[in-house]
Amino acid sequence: MKGLVGFGKKQDCVLVIRDSDVVLEALREVLDGAPERERAGLERALAVVGGVAGADEGPLRAAWVRKRLAGVGFAGDIGSVAAIKALRQAEPDLSLLAAVQLQRDAVAHPA
């Protein structure tokens, strides 16, 4: 993740980008013309995507943090300084400020 440049200083931000509304619309269109044998699977997929589409960004960022920490083998306290160090090891371009903000999301939204 890269910082954004603006107003003479670097500003860190972490964006959650979701195209779930596009996926929902595509599933609805396919479901409209689907044969009966495919409808149950498409309806289930539509329900799953619909459930994720409305998810708050905090839990999504928290899940992202946990995945990155697991990727570097971190299994300690997610609220610790060691967790921030591990997160920055997993994502070397992440600033200290961004790592702390992401850690706060992970602590606020336990798995």
C-alpha positions as a Markdown table, in Angstrom:
| # | Residue | x | y | z |
|---|---|---|---|---|
| 1 | Met | 0.0 | 0.0 | 0.0 |
| 2 | Lys | 1.3 | 3.4 | -0.9 |
| 3 | Gly | 0.7 | 6.7 | 0.8 |
| 4 | Leu | -1.0 | 9.5 | -1.1 |
| 5 | Val | 0.8 | 12.7 | -1.8 |
| 6 | Gly | -1.2 | 15.9 | -1.2 |
| 7 | Phe | -0.8 | 19.3 | 0.5 |
| 8 | Gly | 3.0 | 18.9 | 0.8 |
| 9 | Lys | 3.1 | 15.8 | 2.9 |
| 10 | Lys | 2.5 | 12.1 | 2.6 |
| 11 | Gln | -0.8 | 10.8 | 3.9 |
| 12 | Asp | -1.4 | 7.2 | 4.6 |
| 13 | Cys | -4.7 | 5.6 | 3.8 |
| 14 | Val | -6.0 | 2.1 | 3.4 |
| 15 | Leu | -9.0 | 1.8 | 1.1 |
| 16 | Val | -11.3 | -1.2 | 0.9 |
| 17 | Ile | -12.3 | -1.6 | -2.7 |
| 18 | Arg | -15.3 | -3.8 | -3.4 |
| 19 | Asp | -17.0 | -4.6 | -6.6 |
| 20 | Ser | -19.8 | -6.6 | -4.9 |
| 21 | Asp | -22.5 | -4.5 | -6.4 |
| 22 | Val | -21.2 | -5.4 | -9.9 |
| 23 | Val | -21.0 | -9.1 | -8.9 |
| 24 | Leu | -24.5 | -9.0 | -7.4 |
| 25 | Glu | -26.0 | -7.6 | -10.6 |
| 26 | Ala | -24.1 | -10.1 | -12.8 |
| 27 | Leu | -25.4 | -13.0 | -10.6 |
| 28 | Arg | -29.0 | -11.6 | -10.8 |
| 29 | Glu | -28.8 | -11.4 | -14.6 |
| 30 | Val | -27.4 | -15.0 | -14.9 |
| 31 | Leu | -30.1 | -16.3 | -12.5 |
| 32 | Asp | -32.9 | -14.8 | -14.6 |
| 33 | Gly | -32.0 | -17.0 | -17.5 |
| 34 | Ala | -30.5 | -20.0 | -15.7 |
| 35 | Pro | -31.8 | -23.5 | -16.2 |
| 36 | Glu | -33.5 | -25.1 | -13.2 |
| 37 | Arg | -30.5 | -27.3 | -12.4 |
| 38 | Glu | -28.3 | -24.2 | -11.9 |
| 39 | Arg | -30.7 | -22.1 | -10.0 |
| 40 | Ala | -30.0 | -23.4 | -6.5 |
| 41 | Gly | -26.2 | -22.8 | -6.8 |
| 42 | Leu | -26.7 | -19.3 | -8.2 |
| 43 | Glu | -29.2 | -18.4 | -5.5 |
| 44 | Arg | -26.7 | -19.6 | -2.9 |
| 45 | Ala | -24.0 | -17.5 | -4.5 |
| 46 | Leu | -26.3 | -14.5 | -4.6 |
| 47 | Ala | -27.0 | -14.9 | -0.9 |
| 48 | Val | -23.3 | -15.1 | 0.0 |
| 49 | Val | -22.3 | -12.1 | -2.1 |
| 50 | Gly | -25.3 | -10.2 | -0.8 |
| 51 | Gly | -24.1 | -10.9 | 2.8 |
| 52 | Val | -20.6 | -9.6 | 2.1 |
| 53 | Ala | -21.7 | -6.6 | 0.0 |
| 54 | Gly | -23.1 | -4.8 | 3.0 |
| 55 | Ala | -20.2 | -5.5 | 5.3 |
| 56 | Asp | -18.6 | -2.7 | 7.2 |
| 57 | Glu | -15.1 | -1.7 | 6.2 |
| 58 | Gly | -13.6 | -2.1 | 9.8 |
| 59 | Pro | -14.2 | -5.9 | 9.9 |
| 60 | Leu | -12.8 | -6.3 | 6.4 |
| 61 | Arg | -9.6 | -4.4 | 7.3 |
| 62 | Ala | -9.4 | -6.5 | 10.5 |
| 63 | Ala | -9.6 | -9.7 | 8.4 |
| 64 | Trp | -7.0 | -8.4 | 6.1 |
| 65 | Val | -4.7 | -7.7 | 9.0 |
| 66 | Arg | -5.2 | -11.2 | 10.4 |
| 67 | Lys | -4.5 | -12.8 | 7.1 |
| 68 | Arg | -1.2 | -10.8 | 6.7 |
| 69 | Leu | -0.1 | -11.7 | 10.2 |
| 70 | Ala | -0.9 | -15.3 | 9.7 |
| 71 | Gly | 1.1 | -15.1 | 6.4 |
| 72 | Val | 4.3 | -14.2 | 8.4 |
| 73 | Gly | 3.6 | -16.8 | 11.1 |
| 74 | Phe | 2.5 | -14.3 | 13.8 |
| 75 | Ala | 0.3 | -16.0 | 16.4 |
| 76 | Gly | 0.7 | -13.6 | 19.3 |
| 77 | Asp | -1.4 | -10.8 | 20.8 |
| 78 | Ile | -2.9 | -8.7 | 17.9 |
| 79 | Gly | -2.8 | -5.6 | 20.1 |
| 80 | Ser | 0.9 | -5.8 | 20.7 |
| 81 | Val | 3.9 | -3.9 | 19.4 |
| 82 | Ala | 5.1 | -7.3 | 18.0 |
| 83 | Ala | 1.9 | -7.4 | 15.9 |
| 84 | Ile | 2.7 | -4.1 | 14.3 |
| 85 | Lys | 6.2 | -5.2 | 13.6 |
| 86 | Ala | 4.9 | -8.4 | 12.0 |
| 87 | Leu | 2.3 | -6.5 | 9.9 |
| 88 | Arg | 5.0 | -4.1 | 8.6 |
| 89 | Gln | 7.2 | -7.2 | 7.8 |
| 90 | Ala | 4.3 | -8.7 | 5.9 |
| 91 | Glu | 3.6 | -5.3 | 4.1 |
| 92 | Pro | 6.9 | -3.5 | 3.9 |
| 93 | Asp | 5.4 | -0.4 | 2.2 |
| 94 | Leu | 3.0 | 0.1 | 5.1 |
| 95 | Ser | 3.9 | 3.1 | 7.3 |
| 96 | Leu | 3.9 | 2.9 | 11.1 |
| 97 | Leu | 0.8 | 5.1 | 11.2 |
| 98 | Ala | -1.1 | 3.0 | 8.8 |
| 99 | Ala | -0.1 | -0.2 | 10.6 |
| 100 | Val | -1.3 | 1.2 | 13.9 |
| 101 | Gln | -4.6 | 2.2 | 12.4 |
| 102 | Leu | -5.1 | -1.2 | 10.9 |
| 103 | Gln | -4.1 | -2.8 | 14.2 |
| 104 | Arg | -6.8 | -0.8 | 15.9 |
| 105 | Asp | -9.4 | -2.2 | 13.4 |
| 106 | Ala | -8.2 | -5.7 | 14.1 |
| 107 | Val | -8.5 | -5.2 | 17.9 |
| 108 | Ala | -11.9 | -3.5 | 17.6 |
| 109 | His | -13.2 | -6.4 | 15.4 |
| 110 | Pro | -12.1 | -9.7 | 16.8 |
| 111 | Ala | -12.4 | -12.7 | 14.6 |
